Amino acid sequence: MTTVKDQFNRECVLDLVKNQKEKLLPVGRLDMYTSGALILTNDGDFIYKITHPKNEIPKTYNVTIKGMITEDEIKHLESGVEIEDYISGKAKVKILKIDKEKNISRVEITIHEGKNREVRKMFATLGKKVLALHRSKIGDIPVNDIKIGTWRYLKNEEVEKLKNSSLKE
């Protein structure tokens, strides 16, 4: 759970780093059914830089959806879609794989807002159900070398990259 404390006493992300001397907070969130990149820090300014939409820090997700995605649907996602009471920011979208036999599509989508369940809601506007969702990168920092449930320290150059990262580039 991406929370500091869970009301149902489920294991939380901070339980992975219990022995750290400093108080850490998650930078953004992942919903309960999403895996992938999450940064923990004690630096409030860093949290703001990464999470505030105006800074346009890219968050990249690998998404498996039910059904075949079309080029028109990709263009629709890229231009921003109406979700509840807002329009999502523009996204970068790339088809990774279409499996007609299994009736699934795998897509990479990069957004910068990260509102509550935003990626799932974006695909729902297309009538597509998200079967699996994994945040593969924050900024230019991938997590493909980190096993689920483990963690590592960011290198100084990664922190600087994130501080200077933006979709505006």
KAVEN-V470052 format. One record per helix or strand. SS is the DSSP state (H for helix, E for strand). FROM is the first residue (numbers start at 1). TO is the last residue. If there is no record, write none. Layout:
SS;FROM;TO, SS;FROM;TO
This chain:
H;13;17, E;25;27, E;34;36, E;39;41, H;44;51, H;53;55, E;59;66, H;71;79, E;82;83, E;86;87, E;92;99, E;104;111, H;118;124, E;130;138, E;141;142, H;156;163
